[in-house]
């Protein structure tokens, strides 16, 4: 005795072509976002991942992974610009909870709180907001070492006092032991334009091939309907 079983899912050629075009459009959108983020500080590119059965699932078969490679690091000269030369993220407190970011452009509020450009509080390795005891007149009096420790020079005592340590973690929230922090630098995106443009070419060719197939099938279907209607 033999048991036969399986899953049978029949789609018209038109439907398959439309799904394929939608999928290629979505992938191209991800590539365009990467290109658009080329000059953005702290931007990390996304890589599209396509699962099996795309002819049936369409865009539902598409997901993305985050490329966590370190981007291009450039000198800014601003003492409150901080870059992480290794993998890791700053932690900032937002209205929606803790957010991880590689954008290290910070500023000091009037009460001494260390904020990012969106006015979110920067967190220390202890998970609490970093706050300077006073606002220095010269930002060069703020020093950040490679481990993320922040010190501020007190003109009254002529000494540096430790303020706290930047809470730098990986994507899972685990503390990064060697972040290699660079003060006075910005990290730009890890997008390579040439690579993105090269990867766009087969996407556009696949889209065009499916578009041609759709037009051909649509034309054949139209002729068939016309012949059936005339014969009746």
C-alpha positions in Angstrom: 0.0 0.0 0.0 1.3 3.4 -0.9 0.1 6.7 0.6 0.4 9.8 -1.5 0.2 13.2 0.0 1.3 16.8 -0.7 0.4 20.4 -0.9 -0.9 21.7 -4.2 -1.2 25.4 -4.8 -2.0 26.6 -8.3 -1.6 30.2 -9.4 -2.1 31.8 -12.8 1.0 33.1 -14.5 -0.3 36.6 -14.2 -0.5 36.3 -10.4 3.0 34.9 -10.2 4.4 37.7 -12.3 2.7 40.4 -10.3 4.0 38.9 -7.0 7.5 38.7 -8.5 7.3 42.4 -9.5 6.1 43.4 -6.1 8.9 41.5 -4.5 11.6 43.0 -6.7 10.1 46.5 -6.0 10.4 45.9 -2.3 14.0 44.7 -2.6 14.9 47.7 -4.7 13.3 49.9 -2.1 15.7 48.5 0.6 18.6 49.2 -1.7 17.4 52.7 -2.3 17.2 53.3 1.5 20.8 52.1 1.8 21.9 54.6 -0.9 19.9 57.4 0.8 21.6 56.7 4.1 25.1 56.8 2.7 25.9 60.2 4.3 23.9 59.7 7.4 25.8 59.5 10.7 25.3 56.2 12.5 23.3 54.7 9.6 23.6 50.9 9.2 22.7 49.3 5.9 20.1 46.6 5.6 20.5 43.4 3.5 17.3 41.9 2.0 16.8 38.2 2.7 14.3 36.2 0.5 12.9 32.9 1.8 11.6 29.9 -0.1 8.3 29.8 -2.0 8.5 33.4 -3.1 6.3 32.7 -6.1 3.5 32.0 -3.7 4.4 34.4 -0.8 5.5 37.4 -2.7 6.6 40.2 -0.4 5.8 38.1 2.6 8.8 36.0 1.8 11.1 39.1 2.2 12.9 40.0 5.4 16.0 42.0 6.3 19.2 41.7 8.3 21.1 44.6 9.8 24.7 44.9 8.6 26.6 45.8 11.9 30.0 46.4 10.3 31.7 49.7 11.4 31.2 52.5 9.0 33.5 55.3 7.8 34.9 57.3 10.7 35.8 61.0 10.1 37.2 63.8 12.2 34.6 66.4 13.3 36.6 68.4 15.9 33.6 68.7 18.2 34.5 67.3 21.7 30.9 66.0 22.1 31.0 64.0 18.9 31.7 60.4 19.9 32.3 57.5 17.5 32.6 53.8 18.3 35.4 52.2 16.3 34.2 48.6 17.2 30.8 47.0 17.0 28.3 48.3 19.6 25.6 50.9 20.4 25.0 53.9 22.6 21.9 53.7 24.8 19.5 56.6 25.0 16.3 57.0 27.0 13.3 57.9 24.8 9.6 58.3 25.5 9.2 54.8 24.0 11.9 53.1 26.1 15.7 52.6 25.6 16.9 53.0 22.0 20.2 51.7 20.6 22.1 54.0 18.2 25.5 54.5 16.7 24.9 58.2 16.3 27.2 59.8 18.9 26.5 63.5 18.3 25.8 64.7 21.8 25.1 67.9 23.6 24.9 69.2 27.2 21.6 70.6 28.5 21.5 73.5 30.9 21.2 71.2 33.9 24.3 69.3 32.8 22.4 66.3 31.3 24.1 64.6 28.3 21.6 64.5 25.4 21.6 63.3 21.8 20.3 65.5 19.0 16.8 64.3 19.6 17.0 65.5 23.3 17.0 61.9 24.6 19.1 61.3 27.7 22.3 59.3 27.1 22.6 56.4 29.5 25.7 55.2 31.5 26.9 51.7 31.9 24.8 51.6 35.1 21.6 52.3 33.1 21.1 55.8 34.4 21.2 59.1 32.6 24.6 60.8 32.5 24.7 64.2 34.1 27.7 66.5 34.4 28.0 68.4 37.8 28.2 71.6 35.9 28.2 72.9 32.3 31.8 73.7 31.3 32.4 77.0 29.5 34.8 75.2 27.1 33.7 71.9 25.7 37.3 70.9 25.4 37.2 70.5 29.2 35.1 67.3 28.6 37.3 64.3 28.0 36.1 60.8 26.9 38.6 58.0 26.9 38.6 54.8 24.7 36.6 52.9 27.2 33.8 55.5 27.3 34.7 57.1 30.6 33.7 60.8 30.8 35.6 63.3 32.8 35.2 67.1 33.1 37.8 69.6 34.1 36.9 71.8 37.1 38.6 75.2 36.8 38.2 75.8 40.5 40.1 72.7 41.6 42.2 72.4 38.4 41.4 68.7 38.3 39.4 66.3 36.2 36.5 64.5 37.9 34.9 61.3 36.6 31.3 61.9 35.5 30.4 58.4 34.4 30.9 55.8 31.7 29.0 55.6 28.4 26.7 52.5 28.4 27.9 50.8 25.1 26.2 47.5 24.4 25.8 45.0 21.6 22.5 44.3 19.8 21.5 42.0 22.6 22.1 44.5 25.3 25.3 43.0 26.6 28.1 45.4 27.6 30.9 45.8 25.1 34.2 45.5 26.9 36.4 47.1 24.3 34.3 49.7 22.4 37.4 51.8 21.2 35.6 55.1 21.7 37.0 58.1 19.7 36.2 61.6 20.9 35.8 64.3 18.3 34.9 61.9 15.5 31.7 60.9 13.7 30.9 57.5 12.2 29.2 57.7 8.9 27.2 54.9 7.3 28.7 51.5 6.4 27.1 51.7 2.9 29.3 51.1 -0.1 27.6 52.9 -3.0 29.3 50.8 -5.7 28.2 47.6 -4.1 24.6 48.8 -3.8 24.4 49.9 -7.4 25.9 46.6 -8.6 23.3 44.7 -6.6 20.5 46.8 -8.1 21.2 45.7 -11.6 19.9 42.1 -11.4 16.9 43.3 -9.4 15.9 45.7 -12.2 16.5 43.0 -14.8 14.3 40.5 -12.9 11.6 43.1 -12.6 11.7 43.9 -16.3 11.7 40.1 -17.2 8.5 39.6 -15.1 6.9 42.7 -16.5 7.5 41.4 -20.1 6.1 38.0 -19.0 3.1 39.7 -17.5 2.5 41.7 -20.7 2.9 38.5 -22.9 0.5 36.5 -20.8 -2.0 39.3 -20.6 -1.9 39.6 -24.4 -2.4 35.9 -24.9 -5.3 35.9 -22.4 -6.9 38.8 -24.2 -6.6 37.0 -27.6 -8.1 33.9 -26.1 -11.0 35.8 -24.6 -11.6 37.6 -27.9 -11.6 34.3 -29.9 -14.0 32.6 -27.5 -16.4 35.6 -27.6 -16.3 35.7 -31.4 -16.9 32.0 -31.8 -20.0 32.1 -29.5 
